[in-house]
């Protein structure tokens, strides 16, 4: 019999009425002939509430005890969902992460799944019983309860779908799919029928909130198709995240991250020097960039290098999250000013730019002509560009936060004309 994993998020389980609504969805899917594994998040804002309780007592609670506390939210959801399914005449059984065979490392608060033992789940399915698994959690080798961090329930569902060789994993949430841009920010947004793993991953990394990047990576590795759907519109097919998705043009969507800032390391200008000196300068600039890159990686700071429109050869641009600014600034200073005495490249000053948003265009084979066109259109609209970053399926610009909605509409209209015209 074909198998499917159904995952319900916190907004889908906000109260008992919504839990019963989710159980009705399970009933509909069962009627289609599927063997079902259900994965649940905590109800509503339960996790935040539990975290605040712990922090009322101690600002930095012990990691083991905090994970033991936070994991209880999903246990409540799993038990209530099981009761709701049983009330509809189904045989159902709730599972903690440990009971479901989810083994992790011991990194409390951000554990990674290292092994899955699905034998108990298969036994349940063989007995025509629906397993209801508490997401977001597992157990380490010493039987300590661990939590998987942000997006952990999605990761649980996708990994279980791969392990039981499910046809796909349906993730039910409060949105009805993946949009070309956040519909709260643009009236031109449209829903995507399908999106490739690669483009979904790029959108997640650039700020789209529908799926976490690690969940998409897990789906890619395990070849699990994911369908993002709304609990409140169960007949809507949502968006399919899959290996390949046909698209009418190169543009897939826009991703927005409003909490960014940048560091610009201004380097000494050489003026008109001999070519050999210029080559040495370029080599030393590359050496300096590598030194900073390794230091930021070792510090666990998420970043992207970017370049300015002007004087890119004499500047090192770094895009980071606002909450990482102080740490990143310290790391950069230490590695720019210390141990670089032998290099021809010297730091003139470090400029900090705050209150920036990152606007990313996602799509296949974004050529350099896109970059030129975007820079021209934003400049013409009097939107300043702090940094530009480009790679395989992504072209990002750092712009003032107050300009983001204007930039979204301008960019969206320019790069998805076929959809807007339909």
N, C-alpha and C positions, 0 to 999 in steps of 0.2 A: 504493500500500500504506500502511496506517496506521502511524504512527511513535510511538515511546515513548522516553523517557529514563529509565534506571535508574541511580540514584545509591546507592553503597554507602559507609557511614561507616566510621570507623576501627575500631570494635569488630567490625564485620562482616568485617574484613580482618586481624584480629589476628595470624593465622599462616597458613601455607600450607593447612592443613585448611579454615579458614574461607574462604579465597580460592576453593578448589575448590567449597565449598558455594555461594558467591555465583555462580560460573560455572554451577552446576547451575540456579540460579534464572533466569539469562539464557537457558539452554537451554529451560527450560519456557516462558518468555515468547515466545521465537522460534517455538516450536511452535504458538503461538496466532496466528501470521501477522503479527507485528509486525516492522518495521524498527527496529533498536535502536541507540541511542547510550548507552554506559556512561560514567559519571563516577565517579571514585574519590577517596577521601580517603587520607591516609597511614595506614599500618598502626598500629593500637593507639595507643601514646603516643609514636610516632616524633617528631612535631613538638616535643613538650615536651623530649624527649631532645636533639634537635638544638639547641634554644634554650639548654638548660643547658650544652651543650658550648661554645657561643659565649660565654656569660656567665661560664664558668670562666676564659676568657682576658681578656674585657673586659666590664665591667658594662653598658655601653651600646654595643654593636657598631654599626658603620656600617650604616645602613639598607639600602643596596644589597647589601652583602655578606651581611647577615643574610637578606634575601629570597632571594638566590641559594642560600643554604644550606638554608633551610626548604622551598623548593620541591622539593628532591630527594626528600622523603618520598613525595609523590604520584607522582613518576616511577617509584619502585620499585614502588608498588602497581599502576600502569598497566601496567608491563612484565610483572609476575607474573600479573595478571589476563588479559592478552593470551595469555601462554603457556598458562594454564589453559583458555582458550577454544579455542585451537588444538589442545590435547590432546584436546578433545571433538569435533574435526573441523570447527570453524568457521574461516572466514577472518576474522582480526581483526588490528587494527593499533593500536599505542599512539600517543598524541599528547601532546606537551607543551601547555601553555596557548597558547604562541606558535604552535605548529604547527596548533592548532585554530582559530586566527584571533581569539583573545581579546586585544583591545587595551585598555589601561587608561591612567589618568593616572599620574603619577610619585610618588604618595604611598606611599612604601615602608611596608609593614606594614599598610596600610589602603587599598589602591588601589581605585578604582572603575572598573568596565568602561565604556568610552566607545564601543566599536565591536566588532561581531562580523562576521567574514568566514567564513561556513560553507561556502564552496565546496569545501574539501578534505573536509569531512565528507560533503557531498552526493555527492562523487565516490566516496567509500568506500561509501556506501549503494548507489549505482548499481551498484557492482561486487559487491554482496552481501557486503560486508566490514563487520564490526562495529567502529566506532571506539571506542577506550577512551581517554577524555580525563582527563588529570591535573587534578583540581579545584584550587581555592584559588589559582590563579595565572594570570598573563597576561604581557604584555610592553608596555612603554611605547613612545613614538614613537622613542626612541633605542635600542630593542632591549634595554633593561635588563629583567631578570626582576623582576616585582612579585608580591606576595602580597596577597590580598583581605581578610585579617583573619578574625576569628572568624566561623564559619558560611560561609566563602568557597566551600567545595565545594558546599553547597546552592545558593548564589547562582549558581555556574557552571552547575549542572544545570538550574535553573529558567530562566535566560536562554537556554540552548541549546535547551530545550524550546520556548520561545516562538519562537526564530529558525527552527527547522525545522518549526514548526507541528505539534508532537507532540500526540497525543491527551491525554496527561498526563505528569507527571513522578512516578515512584514513588521515594520516598526510603526506603531500607532501613537500619534502625538496630537498636539492642538493645531497643527498646520496641515494643509491638504497636499503637501508635496514640496518639491524644490523649485524655487522661482528664479527667473533670470536676474533678479535683484530683490532685495528685501522689499516686499510690497508696502511696508510702512514708510518707506523712504521715497518711493516713486509710484506714481499712478500708471506708469507704462509697464510695470512688471507683469510678466506672464509665466504661467506654470509650465515646466518642462515635462513632457511625457516620459522622457528617459534621459539619462546622463551617464557618461562613461565613468568607470572607477577613477581614471586619471584626472578628469575634470572635476569630479566631486571632491577628490583629495585636494586638488589645488584650491578649490573654493573654501574647503574647511580650513586649510592652513592660512588662508588670507582673511578669515573672519566670519565666514558663513556659519550660522549656529545650528543648522538642521542636524548635521551629523558631526561627531568629533573625528579628527584626522586619524586617530589610531583605530577607530572602528572601521573606517573606510579601508585602511591598510590591511586590517584583518580580513575584511571581505575579499580584497584583492588576492591576498595570499591563499585563502581557502576556497576561492572561486565560488563565493556565496552571493547570489543575487539578492539585493535588498530592495524592498518596496516601502517608500515613505508614504504613510497614509494618515488621514484624519479619523480619530475615534468618533467624531461628531458628524462625519459624512462617510459612513462605511461603504457606500456603493460607489464612491469616487475612487478610481484606480490609483490616484496619487502619482508618484514619480518612481520609475524603476531605475535603480542604480545597477549597472551591469558592465560586462566586459567591454562592449562597444555599443555606442548609441549613434544612430544616424542623425545628422543635423543639416539644416538647409544652408548654413554658411559656417565660417570658422568661429564665429562668436558663440560662446555657451552662456556666459553670464557675468555679472559683476559681484564682487565680494567687497564688503566694507568693514574696516576696523577703525573705530573712532578714537581708540586709546593709544595713540602712537606718539613718539617723539623721535628726534634724530640728533646725532652728534656729527659735527663736521670738523674733521681734523685738517686745518689748513697747513700746507707744507710750503717750504721755501721755494721760490721761483728761481730758475737758473738763468733766465734771460736768453741771450744769444751765446750759446756755448758750443764747443766742438762736439761733433757727433759721438766721439768716444765718451765724453762726459755725460751726454744725454743718455747713452746706453747704460752707463753706470748708475745714473739717477733712476732710470726705469727699473733696473734690476734691484736696487736698494729699496725702492718704493714697494716692489712686489714682496721683498723680504719682510719689510715692516708690516705690510698687510697680512701676510701669513702669520706673523708673530701675534698680532692682535686677534686674528681669527682663532688661533689655537687657544689663546688665553680666555676668550669669551666662551668657547666650547667647554673648556675645562671648568669654568665657573658656572656652567649650566644655564647660561643666558641665551634665550632665543633671539636671533638677530638676522638681519639681511644687510649686505653691503648695497649701497646705492651710489649714484653719481649725479652731479649737478649738471644743469644745462651748460654752464660756463666753467671753465678752468677745472675740468674733471681730472686732468693729469696732475694737478697740484692740490688735490683734495682727497680725503678719505671719508666717505659718507657711510654712516651706520644707522640703520633703522631698528628701533627697539620699542618694547612696550613701556608705557609711562611708569608703571610700577617697578621697572627694572633700571630706571635712569641712574640712580645714585650708585648702584653696584656697577653698572656698565661704565660709568664715568671713571670710577676708581680703577677698574681693570684697564681701561684704555690709557689713562694717565701713567700707570705703572709701566706699561709695555711700550709706550711711545717715548717716555722720558728716561727710562732706565735700560741699560744694556744696548743702546743704539748709538753709542758715541762714534763707532767706526763707520757708520753709514753716512752717505752723502746727503740723505734726506733728513731734514730737520723740521720739527714741529714749530710753527709760528704761533698758533693758538688753537684752542678747541671751542667751537661755537655750539651751544645747546639751543635747539628749537623745540618748543613745546606746543601743545594744543594743535596737533596735527592729526589728520585722518589718512588712512591708506586706502586708496581706491584701486582695485585690481580687476583688470580685464582677463577673463579666463577663456581659453579656446585653443584649438589645434593650430599649429603652425603659424603663430602670430609673427608676421614678418617685420623687418625694420621700418617698413612703410607705415605700419600701424603706429609705431612709436612716434614717428615724425608727425603724422596726422593728428594724433592725440595731443602732443605738445603744442601744435599750432592752434588747435581748436580751444584748448584751455587758456593759452596765452591771449588769444583773441577775445575771450570772455573775461579777461582781467583776473584770471585765477592763477596765483603764483604757485610754482612747483618747487618744493624744497629738494626732493630727491626722486630719482627714477631707478627702478629695479626691474630687470627682465630676465626670464629664463624660459624653458621649453614651452610651457602652456600658460604662462603668466606674464602680464605686463602691469606693473604697479607704479603709481605716482603718489608721492606724499604731498598733501595739500592742506591749507588751513581748514580746521574743522568747520568753521562757519560757511565754507564754500562747498561743502560736500554734496548737499542736495542739488545745487545748481550743476555741479560737475556730473552727478549721477544722471540727471535728465539729459544733459548735453551728450554724454558718452553713450548712454543707452539708445537714444534716438539715432545717433550716427552709426552704431555698429549692429543694430538688429532691425534694419529697415524692412526685411521680408516679413517678419512677424508683425510689425506695427501696421503694415499695409494690408494684412490678411483679415 
